Amino acid sequence: MVKTRPQSTPPENHLGNEPDPLFYPLDRTSVPAAAMPPAGPGLGVRVWARSLSGMQKVALLSTDADPVSWRVASDEGPYLNGFDAAPCPLSFMTVGMVATGIEAITVGLDASHQPTPDLELTIDNRYTMEGSALRGTMRGGALGLEVGVRSEDSKADDALARLAGDALKRTPLAGLVEGVHQSRFSLTLNGHAIPVSGAADARATPRLGAMPTTPLAHATEPLISRVRTVTPTEGVAGGAGTSLRAEQRRELHVRGRGRRRPDGLIEVTQELHQPLGSTFRFLAEGRRPAGAPARAPDGANYMAAGVAFCFMTQLGRYATIVNEPLDRYEVLQDTRFNWAAAPGTAGTVTPVETQVVLDTPAGADFAQRCLTMGEQTCFLHALYRTPLSIRITD
């Protein structure tokens, strides 16, 4: 039986009320040292994300390669009673995959001294959710990727598809999708560390204070912008409030379509087909000359942000379903991405390591259940732990 408790304050649309851009670079000197990734091989990405209100989250993305950090935000649409003020978490993963794929194909074409066509890469991501949140049986799942490649010369599409398959193998994306990576966690409740079975450690995560908000510069072109706004609809699959049901049996579908622009940036249009969500356009950084300024997050940044945001959505969703107070939640998440050094070898990713901070008067038992159900229902942690395929479509 669902508990009853005094009605909490209605969520506030923090992101929709901000006068400044939601997505921008920050000067690295303004970012706390604890928000930077630890040293290691490959590209390290640390995501520092915290809840705002309702389903809204904000995060800083920092790598050990770029001289800037990125401020991004996420919200959910009508299906989770969100304000739809920013892209959903799953869109960040799909966009990162598309950007990584386009970069890999470009590298492959350059290596074989072939001209780079005006190609479009499409990735369809599908996920599943089934079971009962109240009984603890609800589980998120991930399905294989469908990748389509098209160019202005349709006769060359078959050869381009073969090159895409080989190129993707060398990326961290292939390591993520085709491998088995068990996520690791530590948990801090109301400022005190709680041991977690299978966690990387049980140290208390330091309070990082307020997130820096001063942009490094105001871009002339937004990094992320809305293309189409979904109309909230009741009584249909994927419609308003459907993702908050305590019993679930559904499939999700996210699509990303991307092209490399003449200026080298990658433009990706993200569509949320199920549940019913809005469409956003993202800019992503591809390869850039040494010393050139970073103009947008790269694919690894976006993929890492997606995992953190999706996990946080599941924390908030579980607390809402079981009617327990979750006053504040925050994560420090680390992942390392490695491109293969030579043809015929595969790229890799490390398991996701997440330090989780919860503030709640509901106690340690709820905090443990919240963490367990957050990981169990997170679509992107499922993507990491499930060996899948990448299918190049016609």
N, C-alpha and C positions, 0 to 999 in steps of 0.2 A: 504494500500500500504506500502511495506517495505521501510524504509528510506534509503537514501544513505549517506555515510559519508566517509571521507578519509580512505583508507585502513590502518589498524593497522599493527604493526610489527608482522610478522608471529610467531606462537608459537614456543617456544624453548623446546627441550627435556631435561629438567633438570634432571629427574630421570634416563634417559638412559645414561647420561654423568657422573654420580657420580661414583667415583672409589671404594667407600666403600659400604658395605651392605645397603640396603634400610630399613631393618627391624631389630631392635635390642633393648635391654633394656637400660634404662638410670638410673643413680643414682638419687634417689629422691631429693637429696640436690641441684641438678642443675636445678630443675623444679620450676618455679615461684609459689608462694603460690596461686595466682589467678587461676592457672591451675589445682588446686586440687579440688575434689568434696566437696560440703558442707556436714555437718554432717546430719545423718538421719538413719532410720531403714534399715535393709538389706544391700545389697552391692551397694554403689554409684559409678557410673562411669562418669567421666567428660572427654569429648573429646574436645581437642583444635586443630582445623583443620584450615588450610589456603590454599588458592590457590597458585599455582606456575605459570604455563603458560599453555595455552590450557585447557585440561581437567585434568591436573595433580594436585594432592593435597597431602599434607603431614599432619600427625596428631600425637599428643601425647595422649596416653591413660593412665589415672591415676585412681586408685580406692582407697577407704579408707580401703582396706584390705591388699594389696600387698606392699612390701617395695620398689618396682621398678615401673617405668613408662615404657611404650613401645612406640617406634617410628615406625609408619607404613606409608605406602604410597599407593596411588591409582591412576590409570589412566583408560582411556577408550580405546577400540579397534577401528578397522577401521570403525565400524558403526557410531561412533561419530567423525571420523577423528582424533582420539587420537593416541598417539605413542605406545600404548600397552606395556608400560614399567613396569607396575605393575598390580595387579588384579583390576577388576572393582568393584565398590561399592557393588553391589548385592552379589558378592561372599563372602564378609565379613559376611553378615547376614546369608547366608546359612551355612557357615563354623561354625559360632557360634551356630546355631541351632543344627547341627550334633554333635558338641562337648558337648553341654548341654544334648542332648538326650543320648549319650553314657554314660556320667557320671551318668545320672538318672537311666539307666538300671543297671549299675554296682552297684550303691547304693542299688537298689531294690533286686538284687541277693544276695548281702552281708547281707541285713537285713533278708532275708528268708533262709540264710545259704545254698545257692545253689552255685555250682561251677560257675565261670565266664568263659563262652565259648569264643572261638575265633570268636566273632560276628562282622558282618559288618552292619552298619546302613546307609541307603540311604534316603535322603530327597530331594524331588522335589518341588521347589518353582516356581510358575507361577504368572505373573503380566500382567496387561493390560494397554494400552495407547490409548486414543481415543479423537478426537476433534481437534480444531484449536488453535494454540498458538497465532495467530494474533488477533483472535476474543475473546480470553480469555476463550474459552470453553474446552481447552485440560485438561484432567484429567487422573491421574494415578490410577490404581486399583490393588488390590491384591486378589488372589484366595487361596482356602484352600490348606493345606499341604498334601502331600502324603508321608508317611513314610513306608519304608520297612526294615525288620530285618531278617538277615540270620546268620546261624552259621555253624560250620563244621558238626554238627549233624542235618541233615534236618528233622529228626523225632521230634526234639524238637522245631522246628520253630513256631508251632502254640502256644505252651505255652509261648515261648519267645515273640511272638507278643502281647499276652494278658498282659504279664508283662510290655512290653514297653508302651502300652496304659496307664496302671495305673501309671507307673513311670513318664511319660511325664506330666501327670496332676499336679504333685507336683512341676513342674519346673516353672520358670518365663516365659519360652517359651509358655506354655499353657495360662498363663495370658495375654501375648502379643497377641497371635493369636485369642483367643476366646472372648476377652474383647473389649470394646470401649474406646479408649484413645485419647482425643483431644489435639493435640500438642499446646504448648504455646510459644510465641516469644516476644523478644524485638528487636528493630532495632536502630542501630547507623549508621548515614550517614555522611561521611566525618568528623567524630569526634564528631557529635552532635546527641543526642537522639531524636528520632521521635516516638510519640505515635502510638501504634499499637492496633487496636481493638482486645480484647480478649487476649492480651499479659499478661505474668506474671507481667511485669512492663515495664517502659520506661526509665530506667536509661541508661546512656552511658556506654558502655563496655570499660574497661580500655585497653589501648594498652599494650600488654604483651611483646613487644620487640621481639628480635630474639629467635627462638626456640633453645633450647640446642641440640647439635648434637654429643656430646662425648659419645660413647658407654660405658656402665658399664663394658662390656667384649665382646670380639669377640667370638661368639659361633662357635663350631667346625662344627655344622650342621646348614644350613640356616633355619630360621623360615618359610619363604615363598620362594618357588622356582617354576620356570616354568617347566611344564611337556610337553606341546605341544603348538606350535605357530600357530595361525590361519593364513591362507593365505588371504589377502584382495581380495575380489571378488566384481565385479560390477554387477548391474542388477539382483540381487537375493534378496529374502526376508532376512532381517537382514544383508545385505551386506554393503559395504563401503558407508558411508554418509547417510544411510537410517534413522537413528534416529534423524537427523537434519532437516527432512522435517517439514514444518510448519503445515501440516495436517497429523494426525496419526490415524491409526486403526490397532493395532497389539497386539500380545501376546508374552510375554517373558518367557523363561524357563531356570532356573538355577538348576543344580543338584550337590549335595555333597555326597560323599561316604567316610565313615570313619571307622577306627578300632583303638582300644587301643593297643599300642605296649607293649612289655614286660617291657620296662622301665617306663611305666605309662603315657607317652605322648600319645596324640590322634593325629593320622595322617589322614587328610582329603584331598581328591582330589576333586577339584571344577571344574565343566565343565559348560561352557556357550553355550547352544545349540541354543538359539534364543534371541537376535541377535547372529551372528556368532562371537565367541570370543575364546581366548586362554584358556588353561587348566593350573591350578596352584595347587601345593601341599602346604598345611598349616600344621604347628604343633600347637597344642593347649594343654594347661595344664588341666589335670584332677585334682582329689583330690591329695594332696601331704601331707606328714607327717608334723606336726607342727614344725616350725623352718626350714624346708627344703627350699632351694632357689627356687624362681619362674624361670621356664625354658622357658615359652612361655605364651602369653596371654590366658586367659580362654574364655569360650563361651560368657560370658556377655561382655567382652571387644570387641570381634569381632562383636557381634550384634550391640553394640553402635557405633562402628566405621562405620559399614555399613550405618546406618541411616544418620550420619553426612556427609559421602562421597556422598551418593545418593542425598541428599538435595543440596549439593554444585554443583553436576553435573547439577541439574535442574536449578540452578541460572545461571551458565555459558551457558547452552544450550539455555535458554530463551533469554539472552542478545545477543547471536549469531544470533538467529532466527529473532529477531526484530531489529538487527543491531544497538545496543546501546553499548557504551563503559562501561565496568565493569573492572576497573583497578585492583581492589583487593577485595577479599571477604574472610571472616574469620568467624568462629563460635566457641562459647563455649557452649557445649551441655551437659545437665545433665539428667541422668536416674538412677532410683534405681530398683534393681532386688531382689526379695524375693522368696526363696524356701519355700514351705509349711513345717510346723514343724511336722505334724502328717499325717499318712495315711488317705486317704479319703478327705483331704483338698487340696485346689488348690494354686499354686504359683501365684505371682502377679508381675506386673511391674507398675511403675508410668508413667504418660504422659511425653513425651519428652519436656523439657524446653530448648530453644535455644536462646542464645544471638547472633544476626547476625550483623556483621560489613561489611558495603559496602563502598567502595571508588569509586565514579563515578561523572563526571561532568554533568550527564544527569538529575540531580535534584531529588527532593523528590517524585514526582509523579511516575517516573520510578522506584525508589527504592521501593516504596510501591507495585507497580505491580510486580516487580521482586520477592519480598518476597511472595506475594500472589500466583503467578504462580509457584514459587519454591516448596511451600508446596502442592499446588494443583496437581502438576505433579510428586511429589516424590513418588515412589512406596512404600517406607518403611514407610513414614508417612501415606500412605493409609493402609498399613498393621496394623499400630497401631489403626487407627480410624474405621476399618471394622471388625465386628465379623465374624470369619471364623471357619472352622472345621479342625481337624487333623484326617486324615484317615489312618489307618494302612492297607497297601496293602498286597496282597498275595505274 
